[in-house]
Amino acid sequence: MVSQSHTFKSSTSKPEHYVCAQGEGSIWNFHVVLEFWNDYTKDGVCMASEKLMELLNRGIARELQVSIQYMWQHVSVTGVESVVVEDIFRKIGITEMKHAEEIAERLAYLGGKPTTKPDPIFVGGSLKEMLERDVKAEEEAIALYKQTIKVADEEGDVTTRRLFEEILGHEEEHHDTFTRLLTE
């Protein structure tokens, strides 16, 4: 059989990305060739840039922070209004811990080392102070995750982009919840 080899430019419009095909007959082997292959792989696993891995670690630190923050708010909120919000704090805190786990798993897969240190935790005193701090934390998360999505997209990391798009949706819901609770 005659072996054929073709090089096709990829549809990513990035000049360093090419798809090469080699094969005999109807069996084809596809390989992605990157100009800086060694910068983005380790033992055949695609890795992220240092910039993207740093953004993921910032996300982990943030998720650890708010999961602890919301749990402490859950157990420390008092007064008649506490009956309404304590379960909200608990549920959102659990969701944030799951986010930390998902981001850490992705970062480890990409060859990074997940942080175990949370960002500074702000519990607050009154319910109003707690909610104001929580709104601010969610606004910071939304900004960070939009940046992370942009960088992941620029690097062609579809999986990381999709993960953060999903988490971003949750953070926007949390922001909406805390904002509505602040309205009188």
Secondary structure, 3 states (H helix, E strand, C coil): CCEEEEEEECCCCCCCEEEEEEEECCEEEEEEEECCHHHHEECCEECCCHHHHHHHHHHHHHHHHHHHHHHHHHHHCCCCCHHHHHHHHHHHHHHHHHHHHHHHHHHHHCCCCCCCCCCCCCCCCCHHHHHHHHHHHHHHHHHHHHHHHHHHHHCCCHHHHHHHHHHHHHHHHHHHHHHHHHCC
